[in-house]
């Protein structure tokens, strides 16, 4: 799964996990890619730094369609 996603507005972003579990969308630009990795640069300096926890596999309402209320996938 990818941590980088593009919104309907064409902006590329990542979701980061903050204090208390708060999730924040951070707009980024992408750079070098290889071996499954993608370099990201935040549009606003300092928003993503070493140690920032980036969320991968963000679920959307559409990806949850047909799943049970637990949010877990069937094997």
HUFENWO-V7227 format. One record per residue. RES is the residue in one small letter. PSI is psi in whole degrees, 0 to 359 (* if undefined). Layout:
res=[RES:RES]
psi=[PSI:PSI]
//
This chain:
res=[x:x:x:x:x:x:x:x:x:x:x:x:x:x:x:x:x:x:x:x:x:x:x:x:x:x:x:x:x:x:x:x:x:x:x:x:x:x:x:x:x:x:x:x:x:x:x:x:x:x:x:x:x:x:x:x:x:x:x:x:x:x:x:x:x:x:x:x:x:x:x:x:x:x:x]
psi=[154:146:339:131:156:131:172:337:358:358:140:133:167:159:132:151:120:192:139:13:7:135:134:133:126:123:133:165:151:154:232:147:153:145:36:3:150:127:135:148:121:144:328:119:138:352:331:117:174:131:349:133:111:131:135:153:46:128:142:167:321:325:343:351:131:357:159:168:353:342:5:145:148:147:*]
//
